[in-house]
Amino acid sequence: MSRTTTAQRSHKAHHEGLLENIRQLTPNWFAVTMGTGAAYLVLNALPVSFAGKALLAQSLWIGDVGLYAIFFLMFAGRFILFRETIGPLVRHPLQSMFLGALPMGLAPIVNGFVAFAAPRLGESAYQIALNLWVFDAVLSVVIAVGVPYAMFTRQEHSLERLTAALLLPIVAPEVAASSAGVLAPHLPASVAQLVVGAGYVLWAISVPLAFAILTIVLFRLIIHKLPHRELGVTSWLTLGPIGTGALGLVTLGDAASKAFAHTALHDVASLASSFGIFGALLLWGAGLWWLACAVLFMWRYRLEGLPFNLGWWGFTFPIGVYTLATFALGRATGFDCFMHIGVVLAIALGALWIFVSCRTANALLHKEVRFRAPCLAQAHA
């Protein structure tokens, strides 16, 4: 009888612990899937062949799908079972920004269906990717509108406390736009045309706003200097919208020239392809400045030390999308220098991904990182 009672208590404690983890899940956990997604997409795009490259990239994609599914189900569970916790999350001036990680973490998975699943599943993989992309695009727009609206009406912000994390909800649509350019060439012409058109709209929603925020971030750096060391990694987020914006222009331009090849918009699509390369070059050049600044910031932070937190995954996705844009420009222009720079960036990304993954696993093992929602702690303070 005592054994049964002990087992029941253990099961009850496990159940309560799981529910509490669901209640405390924060959207910044999706940054793990963003960084991992960037890693396997860069690995797949790497212009260097070696044994096990394709298998490693595909394995990372499969693991990322599983991880995203777990986080998404837990977050959906929080929304359904603990609806009272959503209000504090939306009102929190930092945690709410990471809602943009939900659609951005899904976009690499969509690209993975095209790159890894399609050779085995055929057309069904493209259909799955299309359905996921539609969901991703809608979610990204909802968050890109909803989170700023909460900022304008319910949150408290000051210039001194602002960081590049403001970019997270805004950048989500352009990430979906770059995925549209990857997916569209594998769809029927009529569907591809709609996806490409939607991709350009998503790009236009995101990129101009992102550059407006970059201006605010630059002004904040001038007036108030570097953010506190706990938020130091956010300095790398400035590279994200620039890299994704450049990548989107290249992929959408290429997809447009194919989707509208035999239509009345053929000339416009050809122009879009040329403009995509030219515009991407401009954005890539602007990204160099922010990349150099981010490196210098980290050199400065070394004196203070950067405490580990989930924000360290902010190293990976921005570098990843900038690397993908570099490879895309290399293929589009034929300039070998882009491929060489891309390989260097890819090596840096791989090292960072391994390092941050190991630190995250170690922190979880020693319970230094856990499911804990600061917005709920403040709500009960």
Sequence and secondary structure as in RCSB ss.txt:
>XXXX:A:sequence
MSRTTTAQRSHKAHHEGLLENIRQLTPNWFAVTMGTGAAYLVLNALPVSFAGKALLAQSLWIGDVGLYAIFFLMF
AGRFILFRETIGPLVRHPLQSMFLGALPMGLAPIVNGFVAFAAPRLGESAYQIALNLWVFDAVLSVVIAVGVPYA
MFTRQEHSLERLTAALLLPIVAPEVAASSAGVLAPHLPASVAQLVVGAGYVLWAISVPLAFAILTIVLFRLIIHK
LPHRELGVTSWLTLGPIGTGALGLVTLGDAASKAFAHTALHDVASLASSFGIFGALLLWGAGLWWLACAVLFMWR
YRLEGLPFNLGWWGFTFPIGVYTLATFALGRATGFDCFMHIGVVLAIALGALWIFVSCRTANALLHKEVRFRAPC
LAQAHA
>XXXX:A:secstr
 HHHHHHHHHHHHHHHHHHHHHHH  GGGHHHHHHHHHHHHHHHH S   TTHHHHHHHHHHHHHHHHHHHHHHH
HHHHHH GGGHHHHHH TTGGGGGGHHHHHHHHHHHHIIIIIHHHHTHHHHHHHHHHHHHHHHHHHHHHHHHHHH
HHHT    GGG  GGGHHHHHHHHHHHHHHHHHGGGS HHHHHHHHHHHHHHHHHHHHHHHHHHHHHHHHHHHH 
S  GGGGGGGGGGHHHHHHHHHHHHHHHHHHHHHTTTSTTHHHHHHHHHHHHHHHHHHHHHHHHHHHHHHHHHHH
HTTT     GGGGGGHHHHHHHHHHHHHHHHHH  HHHHHHHHHHHHHHHHHHHHHHHHHHHHHHTTSS    HH
HHHHT 
